[in-house]
């Protein structure tokens, strides 16, 4: 009597065998598309986990609380709230607060320093998007390449058969060649959808980061170094 483990193993083996048979019908181009599909799914899952770790969907609650503290002059509490936070919003807000409080930086220099940090954070947030863009572009091209090469092979077989050509065999060769086009589009469509979604998330992050930096840098008063009492007396 087969156990559940044996049944699961048999099912998995049958699924793999069917997948390999399907891919083999499309030729070398189909293998390239299959590899591209695996890489695309892996990249999408990695990107989702990456954005989660960056707090893309957290709403910036801690950053909003820190901004409220900053506006009321409770700068130490605001900085402490953002300390060691992994959210991109929190990291930029913390950097902007530090720059605003740095007595060695005027407003322009503080803005430049905050912009430098923001560019680095956005570069991290956009990592992987070029890969999805490439997948959405070359997926259909690989499919078209497979279709063209398949059609060439089908018509070569038709020419060799001459008057004995079987229309059914020709039709079979054509639909097998068209499989690669369908497979390429099946890879490109999810890649393009994911790319558009991730770009929208990154744009929202950029907007929130710009907004918090503006509130901090343009709402902060210059930090005046404390003058020792002895110096004040001498004056």
N, CA, C and O of each residue as an XYZ file, in Angstrom:
940
protein
N       0.851     -1.203      0.000
C       0.000      0.000      0.000
C       0.883      1.248      0.000
O       1.794      1.372      0.819
N       0.608      2.167     -0.921
C       1.427      3.367     -1.025
C       1.089      4.346      0.089
O      -0.070      4.535      0.459
N       2.135      4.954      0.601
C       1.946      5.965      1.629
C       1.731      7.323      0.967
O       1.866      7.475     -0.247
N       1.390      8.312      1.810
C       1.188      9.673      1.289
C       2.482     10.228      0.715
O       2.464     10.978     -0.261
N       3.605      9.857      1.324
C       4.898     10.329      0.825
C       5.183      9.770     -0.564
O       5.658     10.485     -1.446
N       4.884      8.472     -0.750
C       5.100      7.853     -2.063
C       4.222      8.490     -3.123
O       4.673      8.751     -4.238
N       2.956      8.742     -2.769
C       2.042      9.377     -3.720
C       2.530     10.781     -4.085
O       2.476     11.190     -5.245
N       3.004     11.505     -3.076
C       3.516     12.851     -3.344
C       4.738     12.809     -4.233
O       4.889     13.647     -5.122
N       5.614     11.840     -4.006
C       6.811     11.703     -4.828
C       6.455     11.366     -6.270
O       7.023     11.923     -7.208
N       5.493     10.432     -6.437
C       5.054     10.055     -7.789
C       4.419     11.233     -8.517
O       4.644     11.434     -9.710
N       3.626     12.005     -7.790
C       2.987     13.171     -8.404
C       4.006     14.204     -8.834
O       3.905     14.773     -9.921
N       4.989     14.447     -7.981
C       6.032     15.407     -8.316
C       6.839     14.936     -9.518
O       7.170     15.728    -10.400
N       7.157     13.633     -9.551
C       7.918     13.096    -10.677
C       7.127     13.207    -11.974
O       7.691     13.527    -13.020
N       5.818     12.944    -11.909
C       4.980     13.063    -13.101
C       4.895     14.509    -13.577
O       4.903     14.778    -14.778
N       4.815     15.439    -12.625
C       4.753     16.856    -12.990
C       6.049     17.305    -13.649
O       6.026     18.039    -14.637
N       7.171     16.869    -13.109
C       8.464     17.226    -13.698
C       8.600     16.634    -15.088
O       9.081     17.296    -16.008
N       8.172     15.380    -15.242
C       8.244     14.731    -16.552
C       7.386     15.455    -17.584
O       7.800     15.632    -18.729
N       6.191     15.872    -17.175
C       5.307     16.613    -18.096
C       5.909     17.955    -18.468
O       5.829     18.390    -19.617
N       6.511     18.604    -17.486
C       7.130     19.905    -17.755
C       8.287     19.762    -18.729
O       8.423     20.558    -19.659
N       9.122     18.748    -18.519
C      10.267     18.540    -19.404
C       9.790     18.223    -20.819
O      10.363     18.714    -21.791
N       8.743     17.405    -20.939
C       8.200     17.078    -22.265
C       7.659     18.315    -22.963
O       7.838     18.492    -24.167
N       6.990     19.174    -22.187
C       6.442     20.403    -22.758
C       7.560     21.314    -23.246
O       7.478     21.886    -24.333
N       8.605     21.442    -22.434
C       9.718     22.321    -22.802
C      10.448     21.778    -24.027
O      10.842     22.547    -24.903
N      10.629     20.468    -24.096
C      11.344     19.871    -25.221
C      10.623     20.098    -26.548
O      11.266     20.133    -27.597
N       9.312     20.250    -26.519
C       8.562     20.491    -27.760
C       8.937     21.824    -28.385
O       8.833     21.991    -29.600
N       9.367     22.762    -27.573
C       9.706     24.082    -28.098
C      11.147     24.245    -28.503
O      11.513     25.276    -29.068
N      11.969     23.269    -28.233
C      13.365     23.346    -28.646
C      14.219     24.179    -27.702
O      13.797     24.483    -26.587
N      15.426     24.552    -28.147
C      16.365     25.296    -27.294
C      15.793     26.608    -26.764
O      16.061     26.987    -25.624
N      15.009     27.300    -27.584
C      14.445     28.578    -27.142
C      13.520     28.387    -25.946
O      13.461     29.241    -25.061
N      12.798     27.267    -25.917
C      11.895     27.008    -24.799
C      12.672     26.769    -23.506
O      12.226     27.163    -22.428
N      13.836     26.125    -23.615
C      14.666     25.939    -22.423
C      15.148     27.289    -21.888
O      15.194     27.504    -20.677
N      15.504     28.192    -22.799
C      15.919     29.526    -22.378
C      14.767     30.268    -21.704
O      14.969     30.966    -20.711
N      13.562     30.114    -22.246
C      12.397     30.764    -21.658
C      12.078     30.165    -20.290
O      11.707     30.883    -19.361
N      12.225     28.831    -20.172
C      11.979     28.175    -18.881
C      12.950     28.688    -17.824
O      12.550     28.963    -16.692
N      14.225     28.819    -18.191
C      15.210     29.372    -17.256
C      14.873     30.809    -16.901
O      14.988     31.213    -15.744
N      14.451     31.589    -17.910
C      14.081     32.976    -17.663
C      12.889     33.068    -16.722
O      12.833     33.962    -15.878
N      11.937     32.152    -16.861
C      10.763     32.179    -15.982
C      11.146     31.901    -14.538
O      10.621     32.533    -13.622
N      12.064     30.953    -14.330
C      12.519     30.656    -12.965
C      13.235     31.866    -12.361
O      13.007     32.227    -11.207
N      14.095     32.478    -13.155
C      14.810     33.658    -12.668
C      13.852     34.813    -12.377
O      14.040     35.550    -11.409
N      12.836     34.967    -13.207
C      11.876     36.057    -13.014
C      11.070     35.872    -11.734
O      10.894     36.818    -10.966
N      10.581     34.653    -11.501
C       9.824     34.377    -10.273
C      10.705     34.581     -9.048
O      10.269     35.155     -8.050
N      11.945     34.109     -9.126
C      12.881     34.285     -8.007
C      13.130     35.763     -7.740
O      13.152     36.193     -6.586
N      13.318     36.539     -8.802
C      13.572     37.968     -8.646
C      12.369     38.693     -8.045
O      12.536     39.584     -7.213
N      11.165     38.319     -8.460
C       9.962     38.954     -7.926
C       9.821     38.662     -6.434
O       9.534     39.564     -5.647
N      10.022     37.402     -6.046
C       9.920     37.049     -4.627
C      10.997     37.744     -3.807
O      10.730     38.229     -2.708
N      12.225     37.794     -4.346
C      13.316     38.487     -3.647
C      12.996     39.970     -3.478
O      13.254     40.552     -2.425
N      12.437     40.571     -4.516
C      12.137     42.002     -4.465
C      11.042     42.287     -3.442
O      11.106     43.289     -2.730
N      10.044     41.421     -3.364
C       8.990     41.621     -2.375
C       9.560     41.554     -0.962
O       9.249     42.403     -0.126
N      10.393     40.550     -0.692
C      10.996     40.437      0.637
C      11.908     41.622      0.936
O      11.977     42.100      2.068
N      12.592     42.079     -0.081
C      13.489     43.234      0.087
C      12.700     44.486      0.454
O      13.084     45.219      1.366
N      11.609     44.732     -0.246
C      10.810     45.919      0.038
C      10.124     45.816      1.397
O       9.944     46.822      2.083
N       9.742     44.606      1.784
C       9.172     44.419      3.121
C      10.201     44.786      4.180
O       9.875     45.462      5.156
N      11.452     44.340      3.991
C      12.503     44.666      4.958
C      12.806     46.154      4.981
O      13.277     46.671      5.994
N      12.544     46.846      3.889
C      12.755     48.295      3.825
C      11.564     49.092      4.363
O      11.599     50.322      4.391
N      10.508     48.387      4.792
C       9.342     49.071      5.327
C       8.511     49.778      4.280
O       7.894     50.807      4.558
N       8.492     49.223      3.058
C       7.773     49.891      1.969
C       6.280     49.981      2.234
O       5.634     50.933      1.796
N       5.720     49.007      2.945
C       4.282     48.981      3.197
C       3.954     49.212      4.674
O       2.835     48.943      5.110
N       4.908     49.702      5.430
C       4.664     49.910      6.862
C       3.905     51.199      7.138
O       3.341     51.375      8.218
N       3.892     52.100      6.160
C       3.180     53.358      6.338
C       3.978     54.446      7.023
O       3.499     55.574      7.138
N       5.191     54.141      7.484
C       6.030     55.161      8.101
C       5.500     55.683      9.421
O       5.580     56.881      9.691
N       4.954     54.791     10.257
C       4.375     55.241     11.529
C       5.428     55.872     12.442
O       5.201     56.935     13.020
N       6.577     55.212     12.565
C       7.619     55.742     13.445
C       8.178     57.065     12.907
O       8.510     57.969     13.674
N       8.272     57.157     11.599
C       8.762     58.408     11.010
C       7.787     59.543     11.279
O       8.206     60.658     11.588
N       6.489     59.272     11.165
C       5.484     60.304     11.437
C       5.546     60.753     12.900
O       5.439     61.945     13.187
N       5.717     59.809     13.818
C       5.830     60.169     15.235
C       7.079     61.000     15.477
O       7.049     61.977     16.225
N       8.187     60.607     14.836
C       9.430     61.357     15.005
C       9.302     62.772     14.448
O       9.832     63.716     15.035
N       8.609     62.931     13.329
C       8.399     64.269     12.766
C       7.569     65.133     13.704
O       7.832     66.326     13.858
N       6.565     64.525     14.329
C       5.750     65.280     15.280
C       6.590     65.732     16.472
O       6.449     66.863     16.937
N       7.456     64.863     16.967
C       8.348     65.242     18.071
C       9.324     66.323     17.634
O       9.608     67.257     18.384
N       9.829     66.190     16.428
C      10.799     67.170     15.915
C      10.171     68.561     15.810
O      10.802     69.564     16.143
N       8.933     68.605     15.348
C       8.271     69.904     15.173
C       8.010     70.602     16.505
O       7.923     71.829     16.561
N       7.886     69.825     17.567
C       7.651     70.416     18.892
C       8.950     70.674     19.647
O       8.929     71.050     20.820
N      10.071     70.474     18.978
C      11.354     70.757     19.616
C      11.941     69.609     20.414
O      12.988     69.774     21.039
N      11.304     68.464     20.414
C      11.818     67.309     21.174
C      12.728     66.492     20.254
O      12.431     65.355     19.887
N      13.848     67.124     19.900
C      14.741     66.545     18.897
C      15.429     65.276     19.398
O      15.624     64.330     18.635
N      15.790     65.256     20.656
C      16.477     64.074     21.190
C      15.564     62.853     21.130
O      15.995     61.768     20.743
N      14.303     63.035     21.515
C      13.352     61.931     21.463
C      13.089     61.499     20.017
O      12.935     60.310     19.735
N      13.040     62.464     19.116
C      12.809     62.141     17.708
C      13.950     61.305     17.148
O      13.717     60.324     16.442
N      15.185     61.692     17.463
C      16.341     60.938     16.985
C      16.385     59.540     17.611
O      16.716     58.563     16.939
N      16.051     59.456     18.888
C      16.071     58.159     19.569
C      15.024     57.220     18.986
O      15.251     56.013     18.909
N      13.880     57.762     18.572
C      12.816     56.932     18.020
C      13.228     56.315     16.685
O      12.814     55.205     16.349
N      14.051     57.051     15.924
C      14.460     56.570     14.607
C      15.776     55.804     14.635
O      16.184     55.238     13.621
N      16.427     55.780     15.757
C      17.728     55.108     15.861
C      17.569     53.608     15.570
O      16.679     52.945     16.103
N      18.467     53.093     14.704
C      18.525     51.664     14.369
C      17.286     51.144     13.639
O      17.085     49.932     13.556
N      16.464     52.036     13.116
C      15.330     51.592     12.309
C      15.807     51.214     10.915
O      16.698     51.857     10.361
N      15.206     50.161     10.347
C      15.613     49.679      9.024
C      14.763     50.247      7.897
O      15.100     50.079      6.725
N      13.677     50.911      8.232
C      12.821     51.497      7.209
C      13.574     52.598      6.471
O      14.294     53.385      7.085
N      13.405     52.650      5.158
C      14.075     53.685      4.376
C      13.585     55.067      4.770
O      14.366     56.018      4.791
N      12.302     55.190      5.081
C      11.778     56.483      5.517
C      12.460     56.922      6.807
O      12.848     58.081      6.953
N      12.600     55.991      7.731
C      13.206     56.315      9.021
C      14.683     56.640      8.871
O      15.187     57.555      9.522
N      15.378     55.899      8.021
C      16.814     56.146      7.828
C      17.042     57.541      7.262
O      17.930     58.266      7.710
N      16.227     57.912      6.267
C      16.419     59.237      5.678
C      16.033     60.329      6.660
O      16.738     61.332      6.767
N      14.928     60.160      7.380
C      14.525     61.177      8.349
C      15.601     61.354      9.424
O      15.894     62.475      9.842
N      16.178     60.252      9.859
C      17.236     60.327     10.865
C      18.451     61.068     10.308
O      19.046     61.895     10.999
N      18.819     60.771      9.059
C      19.948     61.450      8.435
C      19.673     62.946      8.267
O      20.564     63.772      8.466
N      18.430     63.290      7.898
C      18.086     64.704      7.744
C      18.133     65.438      9.079
O      18.586     66.581      9.141
N      17.668     64.791     10.147
C      17.721     65.414     11.469
C      19.157     65.620     11.932
O      19.491     66.660     12.500
N      20.001     64.627     11.687
C      21.406     64.762     12.063
C      22.073     65.886     11.273
O      22.865     66.655     11.818
N      21.745     65.972      9.986
C      22.320     67.030      9.166
C      21.830     68.400      9.611
O      22.601     69.359      9.636
N      20.536     68.499      9.966
C      19.981     69.774     10.407
C      20.586     70.224     11.723
O      20.704     71.424     11.970
N      20.973     69.276     12.574
C      21.542     69.613     13.875
C      23.055     69.796     13.836
O      23.656     70.232     14.818
N      23.660     69.469     12.721
C      25.118     69.592     12.613
C      25.508     71.066     12.506
O      25.164     71.715     11.517
N      26.212     71.608     13.489
C      26.560     73.034     13.434
C      27.549     73.371     12.334
O      27.696     74.535     11.964
N      28.223     72.363     11.810
C      29.172     72.606     10.735
C      28.558     72.651      9.361
O      29.267     72.862      8.377
N      27.235     72.455      9.263
C      26.557     72.448      7.974
C      25.512     73.557      7.931
O      24.685     73.678      8.834
N      25.559     74.369      6.867
C      24.476     75.321      6.676
C      23.313     74.589      5.997
O      23.380     73.381      5.769
N      22.246     75.333      5.677
C      21.066     74.672      5.127
C      21.362     73.995      3.801
O      20.906     72.877      3.563
N      22.124     74.658      2.928
C      22.436     74.069      1.628
C      23.257     72.795      1.783
O      23.014     71.798      1.103
N      24.228     72.840      2.681
C      25.062     71.660      2.904
C      24.249     70.531      3.522
O      24.448     69.363      3.186
N      23.337     70.873      4.423
C      22.477     69.854      5.033
C      21.580     69.215      3.981
O      21.368     68.003      3.994
N      21.055     70.028      3.074
C      20.227     69.488      1.995
C      21.040     68.586      1.082
O      20.557     67.540      0.648
N      22.278     68.986      0.786
C      23.135     68.176     -0.069
C      23.445     66.824      0.580
O      23.410     65.787     -0.083
N      23.746     66.846      1.867
C      24.036     65.604      2.579
C      22.802     64.698      2.628
O      22.905     63.487      2.433
N      21.642     65.293      2.890
C      20.406     64.504      2.916
C      20.098     63.928      1.538
O      19.652     62.787      1.423
N      20.336     64.717      0.498
C      20.121     64.228     -0.865
C      21.048     63.075     -1.207
O      20.653     62.138     -1.900
N      22.279     63.144     -0.722
C      23.221     62.051     -0.971
C      22.724     60.748     -0.334
O      22.767     59.686     -0.954
N      22.257     60.847      0.904
C      21.727     59.659      1.585
C      20.485     59.146      0.864
O      20.317     57.938      0.696
N      19.616     60.062      0.436
C      18.376     59.657     -0.244
C      18.676     58.932     -1.543
O      18.019     57.941     -1.861
N      19.649     59.404     -2.294
C      19.993     58.744     -3.558
C      20.494     57.317     -3.317
O      20.158     56.396     -4.062
N      21.291     57.152     -2.282
C      21.766     55.808     -1.956
C      20.641     54.880     -1.544
O      20.623     53.712     -1.932
N      19.703     55.391     -0.761
C      18.574     54.560     -0.324
C      17.663     54.197     -1.492
O      17.192     53.064     -1.587
N      17.416     55.151     -2.375
C      16.568     54.871     -3.535
C      17.242     53.899     -4.495
O      16.575     53.101     -5.153
N      18.565     53.972     -4.570
C      19.293     53.018     -5.409
C      19.107     51.597     -4.877
O      18.946     50.655     -5.652
N      19.128     51.451     -3.558
C      18.879     50.142     -2.954
C      17.440     49.699     -3.203
O      17.181     48.523     -3.458
N      16.506     50.648     -3.128
C      15.094     50.307     -3.329
C      14.813     49.878     -4.767
O      13.916     49.071     -5.010
N      15.571     50.410     -5.714
C      15.343     50.096     -7.123
C      16.139     48.891     -7.602
O      16.021     48.502     -8.764
N      16.943     48.294     -6.735
C      17.743     47.137     -7.137
C      16.841     46.006     -7.634
O      15.846     45.666     -6.994
N      17.195     45.443     -8.757
C      16.433     44.336     -9.321
C      15.411     44.738    -10.362
O      14.917     43.883    -11.096
N      15.079     46.021    -10.445
C      14.057     46.439    -11.405
C      14.555     46.308    -12.844
O      13.776     46.011    -13.751
N      15.846     46.528    -13.047
C      16.385     46.364    -14.401
C      16.268     44.910    -14.868
O      16.039     44.641    -16.047
N      16.427     43.985    -13.930
C      16.283     42.581    -14.276
C      14.876     42.245    -14.739
O      14.696     41.503    -15.705
N      13.878     42.789    -14.052
C      12.492     42.568    -14.466
C      12.208     43.236    -15.812
O      11.486     42.690    -16.646
N      12.775     44.402    -16.010
C      12.599     45.077    -17.295
C      13.204     44.252    -18.427
O      12.635     44.144    -19.513
N      14.378     43.671    -18.144
C      15.019     42.824    -19.151
C      14.184     41.582    -19.440
O      14.047     41.179    -20.595
N      13.623     40.972    -18.386
C      12.804     39.772    -18.576
C      11.561     40.079    -19.410
O      11.184     39.291    -20.277
N      10.922     41.226    -19.149
C       9.723     41.587    -19.907
C      10.039     41.922    -21.354
O       9.165     41.863    -22.219
N      11.306     42.280    -21.618
C      11.694     42.626    -22.989
C      12.129     41.409    -23.785
O      11.696     41.218    -24.921
N      12.994     40.574    -23.186
C      13.559     39.469    -23.961
C      12.679     38.229    -23.958
O      12.890     37.333    -24.776
N      11.688     38.148    -23.053
C      10.790     36.993    -23.061
C      10.085     36.824    -24.398
O      10.185     35.761    -25.009
N       9.369     37.851    -24.872
C       8.719     37.715    -26.185
C       9.714     37.527    -27.325
O       9.411     36.846    -28.304
N      10.910     38.130    -27.205
C      11.901     37.972    -28.272
C      12.402     36.534    -28.351
O      12.577     35.992    -29.442
N      12.632     35.918    -27.192
C      13.018     34.508    -27.195
C      11.901     33.647    -27.774
O      12.162     32.706    -28.524
N      10.643     33.975    -27.422
C       9.514     33.233    -27.972
C       9.425     33.376    -29.479
O       9.164     32.407    -30.191
N       9.644     34.593    -29.960
C       9.598     34.816    -31.413
C      10.732     34.082    -32.106
O      10.551     33.532    -33.192
N      11.904     34.072    -31.476
C      13.033     33.343    -32.058
C      12.710     31.854    -32.168
O      12.979     31.229    -33.194
N      12.138     31.295    -31.113
C      11.770     29.884    -31.159
C      10.726     29.595    -32.212
O      10.772     28.561    -32.877
N       9.777     30.516    -32.365
C       8.733     30.324    -33.378
C       9.317     30.375    -34.787
O       8.972     29.558    -35.640
N      10.198     31.336    -35.022
C      10.791     31.474    -36.357
C      11.621     30.248    -36.708
O      11.496     29.700    -37.803
N      12.474     29.816    -35.772
C      13.293     28.629    -36.055
C      12.421     27.383    -36.229
O      12.724     26.525    -37.059
N      11.342     27.284    -35.450
C      10.434     26.146    -35.596
C       9.718     26.158    -36.932
O       9.544     25.115    -37.562
N       9.301     27.346    -37.366
C       8.627     27.446    -38.662
C       9.590     27.102    -39.795
O       9.201     26.472    -40.779
N      10.838     27.516    -39.652
C      11.829     27.180    -40.678
C      11.991     25.667    -40.790
O      12.025     25.103    -41.883
N      12.092     25.018    -39.605
C      12.233     23.558    -39.613
C      10.997     22.891    -40.203
O      11.116     21.903    -40.927
N       9.811     23.417    -39.905
C       8.579     22.816    -40.414
C       8.506     22.922    -41.937
O       8.129     21.961    -42.608
N       8.862     24.075    -42.481
C       8.789     24.244    -43.924
C       9.907     23.499    -44.644
O       9.745     23.093    -45.795
N      11.044     23.319    -43.968
C      12.086     22.486    -44.553
C      11.605     21.043    -44.688
O      11.839     20.385    -45.702
N      10.921     20.561    -43.631
C      10.368     19.210    -43.683
C       9.313     19.099    -44.776
O       9.217     18.073    -45.450
N       8.520     20.156    -44.952
C       7.502     20.155    -46.009
C       8.146     20.098    -47.382
O       7.666     19.396    -48.272
N       9.238     20.841    -47.553
C       9.929     20.841    -48.850
C      10.525     19.467    -49.156
O      10.463     18.990    -50.289
N      11.104     18.840    -48.131
C      11.709     17.528    -48.345
C      10.651     16.468    -48.659
O      10.896     15.545    -49.436
N       9.477     16.611    -48.049
C       8.418     15.627    -48.293
C       7.823     15.758    -49.687
O       7.340     14.778    -50.255
N       7.856     16.975    -50.244
C       7.330     17.188    -51.586
C       5.844     16.913    -51.664
O       5.075     17.383    -50.825
N       5.438     16.155    -52.665
C       4.018     15.879    -52.856
C       3.459     14.924    -51.814
O       2.243     14.791    -51.679
N       4.351     14.253    -51.068
C       3.894     13.316    -50.045
C       3.689     14.001    -48.702
O       3.494     13.334    -47.686
N       3.732     15.310    -48.693
C       3.622     16.054    -47.426
C       2.283     15.791    -46.757
O       1.237     15.733    -47.404
N       2.350     15.633    -45.437
C       1.143     15.393    -44.639
C       0.727     16.707    -43.981
O       1.470     17.224    -43.146
N      -0.431     17.262    -44.325
C      -0.862     18.526    -43.710
C      -0.948     18.438    -42.189
O      -0.682     19.417    -41.491
N      -1.313     17.281    -41.684
C      -1.425     17.127    -40.233
C      -0.055     17.263    -39.571
O       0.071     17.885    -38.517
N       0.978     16.675    -40.196
C       2.335     16.791    -39.648
C       2.808     18.236    -39.703
O       3.459     18.717    -38.776
N       2.474     18.941    -40.811
C       2.861     20.350    -40.924
C       2.181     21.190    -39.850
O       2.807     22.051    -39.230
N       0.892     20.932    -39.637
C       0.171     21.679    -38.608
C       0.763     21.418    -37.230
O       0.871     22.331    -36.411
N       1.147     20.164    -36.975
C       1.756     19.847    -35.691
C       3.060     20.592    -35.490
O       3.332     21.079    -34.392
N       3.876     20.688    -36.539
C       5.126     21.431    -36.416
C       4.902     22.914    -36.174
O       5.656     23.555    -35.442
N       3.854     23.457    -36.795
C       3.575     24.886    -36.638
C       3.118     25.197    -35.218
O       3.599     26.153    -34.610
N       2.193     24.400    -34.682
C       1.696     24.737    -33.337
C       2.772     24.508    -32.276
O       2.801     25.195    -31.255
N       3.652     23.540    -32.523
C       4.762     23.377    -31.593
C       5.691     24.585    -31.638
O       6.218     25.006    -30.608
N       5.890     25.136    -32.823
C       6.724     26.329    -32.944
C       6.082     27.530    -32.263
O       6.774     28.361    -31.676
N       4.763     27.617    -32.343
C       4.065     28.747    -31.727
C       4.060     28.667    -30.196
O       3.778     29.664    -29.532
N       4.365     27.507    -29.632
C       4.409     27.371    -28.179
C       5.401     28.341    -27.553
O       5.146     28.885    -26.478
N       6.520     28.558    -28.213
C       7.539     29.434    -27.629
C       7.056     30.878    -27.537
O       7.377     31.587    -26.584
N       6.276     31.314    -28.542
C       5.725     32.670    -28.471
C       4.796     32.814    -27.276
O       4.871     33.797    -26.539
N       3.929     31.842    -27.087
C       3.019     31.886    -25.943
C       3.799     31.839    -24.628
O       3.481     32.567    -23.687
N       4.812     30.989    -24.565
C       5.604     30.879    -23.335
C       6.354     32.182    -23.048
O       6.423     32.619    -21.899
N       6.911     32.797    -24.087
C       7.618     34.062    -23.891
C       6.704     35.149    -23.372
O       7.093     35.923    -22.498
N       5.482     35.219    -23.903
C       4.524     36.210    -23.421
C       4.078     35.892    -21.998
O       3.827     36.801    -21.207
N       3.979     34.590    -21.666
C       3.579     34.200    -20.317
C       4.616     34.616    -19.287
O       4.276     34.834    -18.124
N       5.871     34.730    -19.691
C       6.920     35.217    -18.793
C       6.923     36.745    -18.752
O       7.074     37.343    -17.687
N       6.756     37.368    -19.914
C       6.879     38.818    -20.004
C       5.745     39.552    -19.287
O       5.977     40.595    -18.675
N       4.532     39.026    -19.355
C       3.392     39.728    -18.758
C       3.518     39.855    -17.242
O       3.386     40.967    -16.730
N       3.769     38.765    -16.487
C       3.959     38.935    -15.041
C       5.155     39.816    -14.703
O       5.117     40.582    -13.740
N       6.232     39.705    -15.509
C       7.407     40.540    -15.242
C       7.071     42.022    -15.395
O       7.513     42.844    -14.593
N       6.295     42.363    -16.418
C       5.925     43.761    -16.637
C       4.976     44.260    -15.557
O       5.091     45.395    -15.096
N       4.037     43.407    -15.155
C       3.107     43.786    -14.085
C       3.871     44.031    -12.786
O       3.638     45.027    -12.102
N       4.789     43.112    -12.448
C       5.582     43.273    -11.235
C       6.459     44.517    -11.315
O       6.598     45.241    -10.329
N       7.049     44.770    -12.475
C       7.894     45.953    -12.646
C       7.101     47.231    -12.406
O       7.562     48.125    -11.697
N       5.916     47.320    -12.989
C       5.078     48.506    -12.799
C       4.686     48.680    -11.336
O       4.687     49.797    -10.820
N       4.356     47.591    -10.676
C       3.978     47.642     -9.260
C       5.144     48.101     -8.404
O       4.980     48.987     -7.565
N       6.314     47.520     -8.599
C       7.475     47.883     -7.800
C       7.884     49.341     -8.042
O       8.294     50.033     -7.110
N       7.775     49.800     -9.275
C       8.109     51.197     -9.561
C       7.150     52.140     -8.845
O       7.559     53.195     -8.362
N       5.874     51.762     -8.776
C       4.908     52.580     -8.048
C       5.242     52.615     -6.556
O       5.117     53.660     -5.917
N       5.664     51.480     -6.000
C       6.041     51.430     -4.584
C       7.260     52.307     -4.323
O       7.294     53.045     -3.338
N       8.257     52.230     -5.195
C       9.468     53.035     -5.026
C       9.151     54.519     -5.172
O       9.703     55.341     -4.441
N       8.277     54.871     -6.100
C       7.882     56.279     -6.257
C       7.177     56.792     -5.000
O       7.385     57.933     -4.589
N       6.347     55.948     -4.396
C       5.682     56.349     -3.153
C       6.703     56.545     -2.036
O       6.595     57.487     -1.250
N       7.686     55.666     -1.967
C       8.756     55.823     -0.985
C       9.519     57.124     -1.203
O       9.796     57.862     -0.257
N       9.852     57.394     -2.453
C      10.587     58.619     -2.763
C       9.788     59.854     -2.358
O      10.346     60.802     -1.806
N       8.491     59.845     -2.630
C       7.651     60.980     -2.255
C       7.638     61.172     -0.741
O       7.778     62.294     -0.256
N       7.471     60.080      0.006
C       7.441     60.183      1.468
C       8.782     60.669      2.018
O       8.819     61.465      2.957
N       9.874     60.194      1.436
C      11.203     60.600      1.891
C      11.459     62.077      1.606
O      12.012     62.790      2.443
N      11.054     62.530      0.423
C      11.207     63.949      0.090
C      10.369     64.821      1.019
O      10.804     65.887      1.454
N       9.159     64.349      1.315
C       8.272     65.128      2.171
C       8.836     65.258      3.586
O       8.823     66.347      4.160
N       9.329     64.156      4.152
C       9.875     64.216      5.511
C      11.147     65.047      5.554
O      11.365     65.795      6.507
N      11.997     64.924      4.525
C      13.228     65.718      4.497
C      12.913     67.208      4.411
O      13.579     68.023      5.049
N      11.898     67.565      3.622
C      11.511     68.970      3.506
C      10.998     69.513      4.837
O      11.347     70.624      5.238
N      10.169     68.724      5.519
C       9.655     69.169      6.822
C      10.773     69.356      7.838
O      10.724     70.271      8.660
N      11.773     68.496      7.780
C      12.863     68.572      8.760
C      13.800     69.729      8.448
O      14.117     70.527      9.330
N      14.242     69.825      7.203
C      15.272     70.803      6.852
C      14.731     72.227      6.760
O      15.428     73.184      7.099
N      13.498     72.363      6.306
C      12.951     73.708      6.152
C      12.122     74.133      7.352
O      11.654     75.269      7.419
N      11.943     73.224      8.295
C      11.241     73.599      9.513
C      12.144     73.693     10.710
O      11.712     74.081     11.795
N      13.431     73.332     10.517
C      14.380     73.341     11.635
C      15.065     74.686     11.758
O      15.328     75.353     10.757
N      15.349     75.077     12.970
C      16.093     76.299     13.212
C      17.583     75.974     13.252
O      17.964     74.882     13.672
N      18.434     76.914     12.816
C      19.868     76.661     12.863
C      20.326     76.381     14.290
O      19.845     76.996     15.241
N      21.253     75.453     14.422
C      21.794     75.112     15.725
C      22.951     76.050     16.033
O      23.931     76.100     15.289
N      22.842     76.785     17.117
C      23.874     77.736     17.508
C      24.739     77.095     18.571
O      24.213     76.683     19.605
N      26.075     76.990     18.359
C      26.934     76.403     19.353
C      26.851     77.146     20.682
O      26.807     78.376     20.702
N      26.830     76.425     21.769
C      26.757     77.030     23.085
C      28.075     77.733     23.411
O      29.152     77.188     23.170
N      27.986     78.910     23.942
C      29.190     79.672     24.313
C      29.443     79.450     25.794
O      28.553     79.697     26.607
N      30.642     78.988     26.172
C      30.923     78.779     27.595
C      30.675     80.049     28.417
O      30.839     81.166     27.928
N      30.274     79.845     29.682
C      29.967     80.969     30.555
C      31.155     81.907     30.723
O      30.983     83.123     30.799
N      32.354     81.347     30.781
C      33.551     82.190     30.956
C      33.742     83.117     29.781
O      34.132     84.271     29.956
N      33.468     82.618     28.565
C      33.579     83.474     27.382
C      32.535     84.556     27.361
O      32.794     85.688     26.954
N      31.323     84.186     27.817
C      30.266     85.206     27.857
C      30.619     86.299     28.853
O      30.373     87.477     28.594
N      31.187     85.924     29.977
C      31.578     86.923     30.973
C      32.656     87.846     30.436
O      32.670     89.046     30.709
N      33.580     87.242     29.649
C      34.663     88.053     29.090
C      34.140     89.050     28.081
O      34.665     90.153     27.931
N      33.048     88.616     27.364
C      32.471     89.552     26.415
C      31.763     90.700     27.128
O      31.215     91.588     26.475
